[in-house]
Amino acid sequence: MSSRPVTIVIAAALEALTGLAAAAGGLYSLLNAVSGRALDLTSAIPLAALGLGVGALLVFAARGLWQLRNWARTPVFLTQLFLAVVAYYMFTSQQYVYGAVLLGVAVCAAAAVLSPPTTAALFPEERER
């Protein structure tokens, strides 16, 4: 049996899904730019690079959390804060379903990464004090 608590599995999975969604958005923008369907090529290419880069970084942070690396906790939590801000703006632009999904992911992942089992698994030396 693994010493990885279910809260880490949940947080890592949600972070990886967020990263894959960002990368998919970047890939979509890149495909539109290459096929000539992009309305503004000068913004489509940087948007594609940003989406693919952010997606790769989020998947990297999810992998670090999965491997019980304590450094991964901060980027995973910050991702959820940014996701909550995006959800807020989705709500203000009357995109309630997208906002609710993003807010749900942000709350669940933040709660999982800040939970006591996650803290105990990532910082075992703190438990010994």
Sequence and secondary structure as in RCSB ss.txt:
>XXXX:A:sequence
MSSRPVTIVIAAALEALTGLAAAAGGLYSLLNAVSGRALDLTSAIPLAALGLGVGALLVFAARGLWQLRNWARTP
VFLTQLFLAVVAYYMFTSQQYVYGAVLLGVAVCAAAAVLSPPTTAALFPEERER
>XXXX:A:secstr
  S  HHHHHHHHHHHHHHHHHHHHHHHHHHHHHHT  S HHHHHHHHHHHHHHHHHHHHHHHHHHTT GGGHHH
HHHHHHHHHHHHHHHHHTT HHHHHHHHHHHHHHHHHHHSHHHHHHH HHHHT 
